[in-house]
Amino acid sequence: MPIIKFSGLDKEQVNQFSKNIQTISELVKADPKNIFVIWENSEIFVTEPDTKPIYVTVEWMSRPDKEQLLADFIVDYFKDYSKKVWVFFTDVNSKLYAHRKKIRIRWKSETYKSMVK
């Protein structure tokens, strides 16, 4: 369940990216109904404005084995627009409430051990 938020892009660019939800779903093994794409409607101010920087925040149940895959997908998607794409991952496990319910995943020790390797 990634929630993917974009800064430094216009609304239409984010809307076009959102059409990749099914692909993202398959990449990170998540239900497409639980993937949200949000346009932050914000600008990034840097000393080199021609770089057109993009800052992406991904809020999700931490999946260290999938972070690089998703980061690469996002950077590759915008490679023709910007050479400066930052992707920041935030773990929301036990910190997110949806429809009054606390969302959390309880990892089996075997699963956790395989993720730490």
Secondary structure, 3 states (H helix, E strand, C coil): CCEEEEECCCHHHHHHHHCCHHHHHHHHCCCHHHCEEEECCCCCCCCCHHHCCEEEEEEECCCHHHHHHHHHHHHHHCCCCCCCEEEEEEECCCCEEECCEEECCCCCHHHHHHHHC
